[in-house]
Structures are given as structure tokens and as C-alpha cells.
Amino acid sequence: MPIAINNTPPPHPHLPIPLGGLSVWQHSTRDHPLLNAGRDDPLPAEADVVIIGSGLCGAVTAHSLLNDPSRPDSVVVLEAREICSGASGRNAGHCRPDESRGFPAFSALHGTEEAKRILKSERVTFEKVNEFIEKTKIDCEWTPRDTYDVSLSEDFKEYASKALKDLLDAGGQPEVEELSKDQAIKETRIGVAHGAVKWWAATVNPAKLTLGIHQICQSLGGYSLFSYAPAHAVTQAEDGESWDVKTPRGIVKAKKVVYATNAYSDALLEELEGLIVPTRAQAIKLSAAPAGPEKFPRIEGSYSLRFLPQHFYSVCCRPDNSISLGTSRKWHGMSPATAAAIQNTVDDSSYSTEVTQNAVEQFAKLFPDGGWSSEGLEEGKAKGYEYSWTGIIGMTPDSVPFVGSVPGKPGQYIGAGYNGHGMARIFICAPALAKHILTGEWDDIMPSSFRITEERLAKLRKGLDKGKLSHNGGLPSKLDV
């Protein structure tokens, strides 16, 4: 009996996997009409533009294209799972521009002037998000508020102070206030704070924001969303000019293809292997303070609780006073197995109990009057703990995204590799990408270091080969965990 041989190559290991546990934001959008848009509809044979990925980058890129006077007639968005099921629907809920902390790293990677542009662009992004939400009235828990980098060690306090001083000395104009130890304790209610840096930012329900943008795009006409239509390959069409986007449901021929694929990008673009590394981030939903609002009033600001530059936790208090707690991906004492499971993976179907235990324990220690506890967490008995989830972020060696024309592939474009910081970058990157797609020109508001070029790719590979850069983002530091 002859042996049947299947010559079909296996799917790339970095393609999205089936959804597991939902994020707090996805729980809030279960009844949204677009979640399963196009799931049972036939794919079109052709489109002017195919966008792969329905997260915030894909949504804002489409919105920018469709609002341009020279807009394409047809834009098709393909999503591997339900709409907005990647990092945009599974993050920790912040739109938090970096005002000064990143200046040393960005300066070392990109030079002083470009570092200033990168930081300034994040402030501009925040203003654009705020303006967009005020204009469109999308209901997405948008809450402008003070945010704090809280120093929980003398090492980080010195790091943050020096970063701010160096930026000011270089002519930067960050909109921040550095707080003394006493003032930091008073404003944050964290008794062990060594100091803090404070500025204006916001928290948001990112799933509601993204889905709201998709709804606006639909109202503009010529826009089609297809959930559960994963792109498995993009190949040159027979005409030698267009591209065939291949999915298990059929092929869509596109004049232009946009990869809004973030952490999943190297599954379709092998030239980005090792340059956008899928990395698992984890977050937690905590209830409102078990001690009650009289004993523990609402947390009004948003926080980054920092022991070291890479050992930190984020805090977003929602309108109902529940907490979205972002966990740390590094700390002294993390088990090797847990550390290894975070890197180079697209598995967001489950979470690490060790990571959750660490984060809830730290949070409960820092806010003892709130009544939260990590005791009995594995048995489901920890006070105030509800559930955890994970999301996959895309890390790049130089800590900034890839935006622009894919080198050597005319008609293909990318906006990806946001380093867990997409909410503070996409609202300038996606409109700039749309302009580039339509005109070939760049909006100067986007830092030039974000552009993808052959030279940048070669430089990054050389830096990685020599050990001068890290696959996990940025330069090695003496303050690394």
C-alpha cells in the first residue's frame, strides 16, 4: 500500500493560536457586533488594499486610508481570530507617553537628537488619541489622569533622576514633575516610595477603542472585516504586480498589502525573523479594594511601580474601581522555566501562576490598606484576585517599531514591533504609514528611526551577531535584572 505524503509545509509557529482565557477588555465586549465580523462570509477575490491584522494599528491605518481624498476603493482586513484579539485587546489599559525615562536607552541606540524626537512624538501621540476620542465620542473608558513612575529602590530613583536631568541638559522639554520622597508617598499612598516622576497620561479600554474605530471605518464604505481568516502566506500574483494573500478560506488578490501583524510578523516576513520577537506579557484583574472605599479610596492616578528599569508593574484603576494590574516580566528570583516561557512565544492561551503570584503579592504589600492578598491564590481564595490573562507583544532590538515599505517587496508595507508601547505610538505611526502608502512621502511627525530600511535591518543583525543588542529589546544595562 503506497504511503501518502503531504507536501504542505506546517504552519509557521508564530501564527496566532486559538484564543484561551479572555482579557478584562474582551470580557467587556462580548456583545459587540463586530467581534465575529465576516466569519461566515466568502472572501472577496480582489481588493485595493489588504490589511493583515485587526488590532489598533490595522484599524487606525484603515481609518487614515479611507479618510484621504485619494482613498482606495476597497480595503479588506483579515484577522486570524476574533476582531481585536491580539495585543490591542489584551494589554494592561494604558496610553502613557514616555516623557523622560527612556532617554538614556534611546540616546545610546539612536543618538541624542533622535531620542528627543522619539519622546516628543509620544506626547504628540497622546494628544492625538485624546483629540480623536473627544471628536468621535467612542465609549472606551478614556480617562486622562496623572500618572506616576514610582521609584521603589534608590537605584531606580537615581536612574530616573539622571534620565530627566540628561534630557533637560540636552534641550528636551518633558512635561513632568519630579517628586520628593515625602511628596511621592503623599500622592501615591505608597509608604515605601523613594520618589516619583509625575506627568499627564490616560487609561483606556483598548478593545472598545479599536472596535469603535472599525465601526467608523465601516460607515465610510468600501471596508470589509473578516474574522477567523488567518493569512498564512503572501506571494507574488501572476500579473507580477499584485500580491496573493493566502488564507485557509481562499486567496485575496491585493494591489497593496499592509502587515499590521506586530509580534506575529515573522510568520509572514522571514526577513524579520529575530528582529521582531514575540514576547508574552501578563496582566491581572483585581476587584475594587476588599477593604472598601472608606478605608481605601479609589486610586486616582495610574502607576508604573518600578524597582528597576525592567522590573516593574503597572496599575490602571477602572471607572468601577477594579484594577488592571500589569505584571513584571523580570525580577530577581524568577524561575528559569518561567523566564524562558515568556520569550519567543505566541502562546497567549494560558498564564503563569508564578508571575501572577509575584504581582499580586507585590501589589498587596505596596497597598496594605486595600485588603488585597495573594494567599490562597492557586485555590481561588486570594482576596480581591479575579483572573489573569496574557498578550503577545513584539520586541525589536532597537526598541522602536518597523514602519514603511517592506524592502524588496513593492506594494507591501508594515507597521509592527511596538515593544509593548503601541498605545503611545500607533496614532502617529499608522497615519504616517497610510500617507506613505498613498503618496510615497513621510509625515515628519514620525521619528525617522521608525522607518524600515535594508540598512536598518542589516545594522540590527550585525549588532545582534556581535552581542551589542538584545533580541528582547534595546541595549544590555548594568541595572538589568
ABEGO torsion letter per residue (X at the ends): XBBBBBABBBBBAABBBBBBBBBAAAAAAAABAAAABGAABBBBABBABBBBEABAAAAAAAAAAAABAABBABBBBBBABBBGABAAAABAGBBBBBAAAAAAAAAAAAEAAAAAAAAAAAAAAAAAAAAAAAAAGBBAGBBBBBBBBBBABAAAAAAAAAAAAAAAAAGBBBBBBBBBAAAAAAAAGBAABAEBBBBBBBBBBAAAAAAAAAAAAAAAEGBBBBBGBBBABBBBBAAGABBBBBBAAEBBBBABBBBBAEAAAAAABAAABGABBBBBBBBBBBBBBAAEAAABBBBABBBBBBABAABBBBBBBBAAGBBBBBBBABBBGBBAAAAAAABGBABAABBBAAAAAAAAAAAAAABAAAGBBABGAAAGABBGBABBBBBBBBBBAAGBBBBEBBBGBBGBBBBBGAGGAAAAAAAAAAAAAAAAAAAGBBBAABBAAABBBAAAAAAAAAAAAAGABBAAEEBBBAABX
